[in-house]
């Protein structure tokens, strides 16, 4: 060793030799006498997780400005156009009960009958021994509503996307999605191992540029869009996306969580609204928890697609089958959707009336088409939280969407409509909202 070597280098060499001797001694020591691995304390505590620390910062900020937590309100019964929170009834704009069917006596009876016949759980995956007639009837009903070969129902809408996307795509494939796509599609893309890229919201030209640059580098390409975006209440130009996917030989998947039962003259969704043949889309996805007032998700499409998912998609194959008392109400709601078209017409009238009046009052509603979902964009999380609280104190329940769920400049109140909302409820809500915002401006 050079006697002129720097002291810090000598110290590092000595430390390295010491570590090697310690590791050698630990490896040869009897079981139970080996030294424990040195781990920093922060790596063993949940309160050091970045997500938890972010929650704490939000709580501290809310407390500092005197804004109560707007989340996890305890509803005491069925939530539709109105709801009971605590001992008070509220006008409710925080429910996806678009067609007012959750709580309908016919829906409840369908669940009761299924519960009495099949019990509270099917107790196994459907492939093994959990299959029940109501599962098959619901899937046939969904396939017929879309006019496709078949459908498969998952116990969770989130899992339907995660498992479908995660299984169908792989490391040699590419997933292109709208920048506002739901978290379930993002998690599915991560699970798949495919390359993932986003394009600007509702921008077919941006998608085209990505395909021109990257399509030739991959085997399968999946494009994912939504039928009705729940943050903004807007819809894509389906015909344009179909033309692009055909030209570049890609699959197109449409998430209809909020659009089935809402869009189109009969509620059949985006393809009906845009007058596009249903078979021009490769994968139709939707949920049962909104217009169909149950719980779970579905994929509808060609027979090879559905057979593949039914036999091999992990979220279906390795999950217990949907409880019969959950499937039966959705099946009944599906029939009522087409038997009572006036529900859809009332929904359209109420939400479009709110949109028109809000814009006349100078409120920022973004690009909402005024169908079931209308945001009021306020541009400040603090203002959104305070106005939500003001409305709540006035007997109106509407949730704020705050940073980091959306960019700070896009913080908003998000209004979801039911066909059971009345004109008087719409008018009162806008009066209170406009007054609350007027009082915010000087602050």
C-alpha positions as CSV (number, residue, x, y, z in Angstrom):
1,X,0.0,0.0,0.0
2,X,1.3,3.4,-0.9
3,X,2.0,5.3,2.4
4,X,0.9,8.5,0.6
5,X,-2.6,7.1,-0.1
6,X,-5.4,9.3,1.0
7,X,-6.8,8.6,4.5
8,X,-10.4,8.2,3.2
9,X,-9.4,5.6,0.7
10,X,-7.6,3.6,3.5
11,X,-10.7,3.8,5.7
12,X,-12.9,2.5,2.9
13,X,-10.6,-0.4,2.2
14,X,-10.5,-1.3,5.9
15,X,-14.3,-1.1,6.2
16,X,-14.7,-3.3,3.2
17,X,-12.4,-5.9,4.6
18,X,-14.2,-5.8,7.9
19,X,-17.6,-6.2,6.2
20,X,-16.3,-9.3,4.3
21,X,-15.1,-10.9,7.6
22,X,-18.4,-10.1,9.3
23,X,-20.4,-11.6,6.3
24,X,-18.2,-14.7,6.3
25,X,-18.6,-15.2,10.0
26,X,-22.4,-14.7,9.8
27,X,-22.7,-17.3,6.9
28,X,-20.8,-19.9,8.9
29,X,-22.6,-19.3,12.2
30,X,-25.2,-21.7,13.4
31,X,-28.8,-20.9,12.6
32,X,-30.2,-18.6,15.2
33,X,-26.8,-17.0,15.8
34,X,-26.4,-15.1,12.5
35,X,-26.4,-11.4,12.7
36,X,-29.6,-9.7,11.5
37,X,-29.5,-7.6,8.3
38,X,-29.1,-4.0,9.0
39,X,-32.2,-2.1,7.8
40,X,-33.0,1.5,8.3
41,X,-36.0,2.0,10.7
42,X,-37.9,4.0,8.1
43,X,-38.1,1.0,5.9
44,X,-40.1,-1.0,8.5
45,X,-42.8,1.6,9.3
46,X,-46.0,2.3,7.4
47,X,-46.1,6.0,8.6
48,X,-43.0,6.7,6.4
49,X,-44.7,5.6,3.2
50,X,-44.9,8.6,0.7
51,X,-48.7,8.1,0.3
52,X,-49.4,8.2,4.0
53,X,-47.2,11.3,4.4
54,X,-49.2,13.0,1.5
55,X,-52.5,12.1,3.3
56,X,-51.2,13.7,6.4
57,X,-50.1,16.9,4.6
58,X,-53.6,17.2,3.1
59,X,-55.2,16.7,6.5
60,X,-53.0,19.3,8.1
61,X,-53.7,21.8,5.3
62,X,-57.5,21.2,5.6
63,X,-57.4,21.7,9.3
64,X,-55.4,24.9,9.0
65,X,-58.0,26.4,6.7
66,X,-60.9,25.0,8.7
67,X,-62.2,22.7,5.9
68,X,-63.6,19.4,7.1
69,X,-62.7,16.2,5.4
70,X,-65.2,15.9,2.5
71,X,-64.7,12.1,2.0
72,X,-66.2,8.9,3.5
73,X,-69.5,10.4,4.4
74,X,-71.7,7.8,6.0
75,X,-74.9,7.3,4.0
76,X,-77.8,5.8,6.0
77,X,-79.7,4.2,3.1
78,X,-80.1,4.0,-0.7
79,X,-78.3,6.9,-2.5
80,X,-79.9,8.4,-5.6
81,X,-81.2,11.9,-6.3
82,X,-81.4,12.2,-2.5
83,X,-79.6,10.5,0.3
84,X,-79.6,10.6,4.1
85,X,-76.3,11.4,5.8
86,X,-76.6,11.4,9.6
87,X,-80.0,12.6,10.5
88,X,-80.5,14.9,7.5
89,X,-81.7,14.4,3.9
90,X,-79.6,15.9,1.1
91,X,-79.9,16.6,-2.6
92,X,-77.3,14.1,-3.8
93,X,-74.9,14.6,-6.8
94,X,-72.4,12.0,-5.6
95,X,-73.9,8.8,-6.9
96,X,-73.6,6.8,-10.1
97,X,-77.2,5.7,-9.8
98,X,-78.0,7.3,-13.2
99,X,-81.2,5.5,-13.9
100,X,-82.5,5.5,-10.4
101,X,-82.7,1.7,-10.3
102,X,-80.7,1.1,-7.2
103,X,-83.5,0.8,-4.6
104,X,-86.2,0.0,-7.1
105,X,-88.6,-2.6,-5.6
106,X,-88.1,-4.9,-8.6
107,X,-84.4,-4.7,-8.4
108,X,-84.4,-5.5,-4.7
109,X,-86.8,-8.4,-5.2
110,X,-84.5,-9.9,-7.8
111,X,-81.7,-9.9,-5.3
112,X,-83.8,-11.4,-2.5
113,X,-85.0,-14.2,-4.8
114,X,-81.5,-15.0,-5.9
115,X,-80.2,-14.9,-2.3
116,X,-82.9,-17.3,-1.2
117,X,-82.3,-19.7,-4.0
118,X,-78.5,-19.7,-4.3
119,X,-77.3,-18.6,-0.8
120,X,-75.0,-15.7,-0.1
121,X,-71.9,-17.0,-2.0
122,X,-71.3,-19.4,-4.9
123,X,-68.2,-20.4,-2.9
124,X,-65.9,-21.2,-5.7
125,X,-64.5,-20.0,-9.0
126,X,-67.1,-20.4,-11.7
127,X,-64.9,-22.8,-13.7
128,X,-64.6,-25.2,-10.7
129,X,-68.1,-25.2,-9.2
130,X,-69.3,-21.6,-8.9
131,X,-71.3,-21.4,-12.1
132,X,-75.0,-20.5,-11.7
133,X,-77.8,-19.9,-14.3
134,X,-78.0,-16.2,-13.4
135,X,-74.3,-15.7,-14.5
136,X,-75.0,-17.1,-17.9
137,X,-78.2,-15.2,-18.3
138,X,-76.5,-11.9,-17.4
139,X,-73.7,-12.5,-19.9
140,X,-76.2,-13.4,-22.6
141,X,-78.1,-10.3,-21.9
142,X,-75.1,-8.1,-22.1
143,X,-73.9,-9.7,-25.4
144,X,-77.4,-9.2,-26.9
145,X,-77.5,-5.6,-25.7
146,X,-74.3,-5.0,-27.6
147,X,-75.0,-7.3,-30.5
148,X,-71.7,-9.2,-30.1
149,X,-70.9,-12.9,-29.7
150,X,-70.6,-13.2,-26.0
151,X,-69.6,-11.5,-22.7
152,X,-67.9,-12.5,-19.5
153,X,-68.6,-11.0,-16.1
154,X,-65.9,-10.3,-13.4
155,X,-66.6,-9.7,-9.7
156,X,-64.9,-6.3,-10.0
157,X,-64.9,-3.6,-12.6
158,X,-61.3,-2.6,-11.7
159,X,-60.2,-6.3,-11.9
160,X,-61.9,-6.7,-15.3
161,X,-59.6,-4.1,-16.8
162,X,-56.5,-5.2,-14.9
163,X,-56.9,-8.9,-15.7
164,X,-58.0,-8.4,-19.4
165,X,-55.3,-6.0,-20.4
166,X,-52.7,-7.7,-18.2
167,X,-53.3,-11.1,-19.8
168,X,-53.8,-10.1,-23.5
169,X,-50.7,-8.0,-23.9
170,X,-47.0,-8.8,-23.3
171,X,-43.5,-7.6,-23.5
172,X,-43.5,-7.4,-27.3
173,X,-46.6,-5.3,-27.4
174,X,-47.6,-1.6,-27.1
175,X,-50.5,0.0,-25.2
176,X,-51.6,3.5,-26.2
177,X,-54.2,5.2,-24.1
178,X,-56.0,8.5,-23.5
179,X,-54.1,10.5,-20.9
180,X,-57.3,10.5,-18.8
181,X,-57.8,6.8,-18.8
182,X,-58.9,5.1,-15.6
183,X,-56.5,3.7,-13.1
184,X,-57.6,0.1,-13.8
185,X,-56.3,0.3,-17.3
186,X,-53.0,1.8,-16.2
187,X,-52.5,-1.0,-13.7
188,X,-53.5,-3.6,-16.3
189,X,-50.9,-2.1,-18.7
190,X,-48.2,-2.3,-16.0
191,X,-49.1,-5.9,-15.3
192,X,-48.8,-6.9,-18.9
193,X,-45.2,-5.8,-19.3
194,X,-46.1,-4.1,-22.6
195,X,-44.7,-0.7,-23.5
196,X,-47.2,2.0,-22.5
197,X,-47.6,5.5,-23.9
198,X,-50.4,8.1,-23.4
199,X,-51.8,10.6,-25.9
200,X,-53.5,13.9,-25.4
201,X,-57.1,13.7,-24.2
202,X,-59.5,13.0,-27.0
203,X,-56.9,13.8,-29.6
204,X,-56.9,11.3,-32.6
205,X,-54.1,13.2,-34.3
206,X,-51.8,12.7,-31.3
207,X,-52.6,9.0,-31.4
208,X,-51.8,8.8,-35.1
209,X,-48.4,10.4,-34.6
210,X,-47.5,7.8,-31.9
211,X,-48.6,5.0,-34.2
212,X,-46.6,6.3,-37.2
213,X,-43.5,6.5,-35.0
214,X,-43.9,3.2,-33.0
215,X,-46.3,0.7,-34.6
216,X,-43.6,-1.1,-36.6
217,X,-41.6,-1.9,-33.4
218,X,-44.3,-4.0,-31.8
219,X,-46.4,-7.1,-32.5
220,X,-49.8,-6.3,-31.0
221,X,-51.0,-2.8,-30.3
222,X,-54.0,-1.9,-28.0
223,X,-55.6,1.5,-28.0
224,X,-57.7,2.3,-24.9
225,X,-60.3,5.1,-24.7
226,X,-63.4,5.6,-22.6
227,X,-67.0,6.1,-23.7
228,X,-67.8,8.9,-21.2
229,X,-65.0,10.4,-19.1
230,X,-66.1,10.7,-15.6
231,X,-63.8,13.6,-14.7
232,X,-64.9,15.8,-17.6
233,X,-68.2,14.4,-18.9
234,X,-67.0,14.4,-22.5
235,X,-66.9,11.7,-25.1
236,X,-64.5,10.7,-27.9
237,X,-65.1,10.7,-31.7
238,X,-65.4,7.0,-32.0
239,X,-65.4,6.9,-35.8
240,X,-62.0,8.6,-35.9
241,X,-60.5,6.2,-33.5
242,X,-61.9,3.2,-35.4
243,X,-60.5,4.5,-38.6
244,X,-57.1,5.0,-37.0
245,X,-57.0,1.5,-35.4
246,X,-57.9,-0.1,-38.8
247,X,-55.3,1.8,-40.7
248,X,-52.6,0.9,-38.2
249,X,-53.9,-2.7,-37.6
250,X,-54.4,-2.3,-33.8
251,X,-57.0,-3.4,-31.3
252,X,-59.4,-0.8,-29.9
253,X,-60.8,-1.1,-26.4
254,X,-63.6,1.2,-25.1
255,X,-64.2,1.4,-21.3
256,X,-68.0,2.0,-21.0
257,X,-68.1,2.2,-17.2
258,X,-70.1,5.5,-17.4
259,X,-71.5,5.4,-20.9
260,X,-73.5,2.1,-21.1
261,X,-77.0,2.9,-20.0
262,X,-76.4,6.6,-20.6
263,X,-75.3,7.3,-24.1
264,X,-77.3,6.6,-27.3
265,X,-81.0,6.8,-28.0
266,X,-81.6,3.5,-26.1
267,X,-78.7,3.6,-23.7
268,X,-76.6,1.0,-25.6
269,X,-73.5,3.3,-25.3
270,X,-70.9,5.0,-27.3
271,X,-71.4,3.1,-30.6
272,X,-75.1,3.9,-30.6
273,X,-74.4,7.6,-29.8
274,X,-71.8,7.8,-32.6
275,X,-73.6,5.6,-35.1
276,X,-70.7,3.2,-35.4
277,X,-71.1,-0.5,-36.0
278,X,-70.5,-2.4,-32.8
279,X,-68.1,-4.9,-34.4
280,X,-65.7,-2.0,-35.3
281,X,-64.5,-2.1,-31.7
282,X,-62.5,-5.1,-30.6
283,X,-63.1,-5.0,-26.8
284,X,-66.1,-3.5,-25.0
285,X,-65.7,-3.1,-21.3
286,X,-68.2,-1.9,-18.7
287,X,-69.2,-2.0,-15.1
288,X,-72.4,-3.2,-13.4
289,X,-72.3,-0.7,-10.6
290,X,-73.7,2.4,-12.3
291,X,-76.7,2.2,-14.6
292,X,-77.0,-1.6,-13.9
293,X,-77.0,-1.0,-10.1
294,X,-75.0,-4.0,-9.1
295,X,-71.3,-4.6,-8.7
296,X,-68.6,-6.0,-11.0
297,X,-67.4,-5.5,-14.6
298,X,-67.7,-7.2,-17.9
299,X,-66.0,-7.6,-21.2
300,X,-68.0,-8.1,-24.4
301,X,-66.8,-9.0,-27.9
302,X,-66.0,-11.9,-30.2
303,X,-66.2,-15.5,-29.1
304,X,-62.4,-16.1,-29.3
305,X,-61.8,-13.1,-27.0
306,X,-64.4,-14.1,-24.5
307,X,-63.4,-17.8,-24.5
308,X,-59.8,-16.8,-23.9
309,X,-60.7,-14.6,-20.9
310,X,-63.2,-17.1,-19.5
311,X,-60.6,-19.9,-19.4
312,X,-57.3,-18.0,-18.8
313,X,-57.7,-14.5,-17.4
314,X,-56.5,-14.7,-13.8
315,X,-59.0,-12.2,-12.4
316,X,-61.8,-14.5,-13.6
317,X,-60.3,-17.9,-13.4
318,X,-58.8,-17.6,-9.9
319,X,-61.6,-15.5,-8.4
320,X,-64.8,-16.7,-6.7
321,X,-67.8,-16.3,-8.9
322,X,-70.1,-13.2,-8.5
323,X,-72.7,-13.7,-5.8
324,X,-76.1,-14.5,-7.4
325,X,-77.8,-11.8,-5.4
326,X,-75.4,-9.3,-7.1
327,X,-75.8,-10.7,-10.6
328,X,-79.6,-10.9,-10.5
329,X,-80.3,-7.2,-9.9
330,X,-78.0,-6.2,-12.8
331,X,-79.8,-8.7,-15.0
332,X,-83.2,-7.2,-14.0
333,X,-81.9,-3.6,-14.5
334,X,-80.7,-4.5,-18.0
335,X,-84.3,-5.4,-18.9
336,X,-85.8,-2.3,-17.3
337,X,-83.3,-0.1,-19.2
338,X,-85.0,-1.1,-22.5
339,X,-88.5,-1.5,-21.1
340,X,-88.6,2.0,-19.6
341,X,-86.7,4.4,-22.0
342,X,-88.3,7.4,-20.2
343,X,-85.7,7.0,-17.5
344,X,-82.9,7.7,-20.0
345,X,-84.8,10.7,-21.4
346,X,-85.3,12.2,-17.9
347,X,-81.6,11.7,-17.2
348,X,-80.7,13.6,-20.3
349,X,-83.1,16.4,-19.6
350,X,-81.9,17.0,-16.1
351,X,-78.2,16.9,-16.8
352,X,-78.4,19.0,-19.9
353,X,-80.6,21.5,-18.1
354,X,-78.0,21.8,-15.4
355,X,-75.2,22.3,-18.0
356,X,-77.2,25.0,-19.8
357,X,-78.0,26.9,-16.6
358,X,-74.4,26.6,-15.3
359,X,-73.0,28.0,-18.5
360,X,-75.5,30.8,-18.5
361,X,-74.3,31.7,-15.0
362,X,-70.7,31.9,-16.3
363,X,-69.5,28.7,-14.6
364,X,-66.7,26.7,-16.2
365,X,-68.1,23.3,-17.2
366,X,-65.2,22.3,-19.5
367,X,-66.1,20.1,-22.4
368,X,-69.0,18.3,-20.8
369,X,-71.7,17.2,-23.1
370,X,-74.3,17.5,-20.3
371,X,-75.0,13.8,-20.1
372,X,-74.9,12.3,-16.5
373,X,-71.6,14.1,-15.6
374,X,-71.0,17.8,-15.4
375,X,-67.9,19.3,-13.7
376,X,-67.7,22.8,-12.3
377,X,-64.0,23.6,-12.7
378,X,-62.8,26.0,-10.0
379,X,-59.0,25.9,-10.4
380,X,-58.2,25.7,-6.6
381,X,-58.4,22.7,-4.3
382,X,-59.0,25.0,-1.4
383,X,-61.9,26.8,-3.1
384,X,-63.4,23.5,-4.3
385,X,-63.2,22.0,-0.8
386,X,-64.8,25.1,0.8
387,X,-67.6,25.4,-1.7
388,X,-68.3,21.7,-1.3
389,X,-68.6,22.3,2.4
390,X,-70.8,25.3,1.9
391,X,-73.2,23.3,-0.3
392,X,-73.2,20.4,2.2
393,X,-74.3,22.8,5.0
394,X,-77.1,23.9,2.7
395,X,-78.3,20.3,2.3
396,X,-76.5,19.5,-1.0
397,X,-74.0,16.7,-1.3
398,X,-71.4,17.1,-4.1
399,X,-67.8,15.9,-3.9
400,X,-64.8,18.0,-4.7
401,X,-62.0,16.6,-6.8
402,X,-58.7,17.9,-5.5
403,X,-55.0,17.9,-6.3
404,X,-53.3,15.4,-6.8
405,X,-56.2,13.6,-8.3
406,X,-56.3,16.4,-10.9
407,X,-53.9,19.2,-11.5
408,X,-54.3,22.1,-9.1
409,X,-55.6,24.4,-11.8
410,X,-58.3,21.8,-12.6
411,X,-59.7,21.2,-9.1
412,X,-63.5,20.9,-9.4
413,X,-66.8,19.9,-8.1
414,X,-68.1,16.9,-10.0
415,X,-71.9,16.6,-10.4
416,X,-73.4,13.2,-11.2
417,X,-77.1,13.1,-12.1
418,X,-80.0,10.7,-11.7
419,X,-83.1,10.6,-13.7
420,X,-84.9,11.2,-10.4
421,X,-83.5,14.7,-9.9
422,X,-86.2,17.3,-10.2
423,X,-86.1,20.7,-11.8
424,X,-86.5,22.3,-8.4
425,X,-83.5,20.5,-7.1
426,X,-81.4,21.6,-10.0
427,X,-82.5,25.3,-9.6
428,X,-81.9,25.3,-5.9
429,X,-78.4,23.7,-6.3
430,X,-77.3,26.3,-8.9
431,X,-78.6,29.2,-6.7
432,X,-76.6,28.0,-3.7
433,X,-73.5,27.3,-5.9
434,X,-73.5,30.7,-7.6
435,X,-73.9,32.4,-4.2
436,X,-71.1,30.4,-2.6
437,X,-68.7,31.2,-5.5
438,X,-69.6,34.9,-5.3
439,X,-68.6,34.9,-1.6
440,X,-65.4,33.1,-2.4
441,X,-64.1,35.6,-5.0
442,X,-63.2,38.4,-2.4
443,X,-61.1,35.8,-0.5
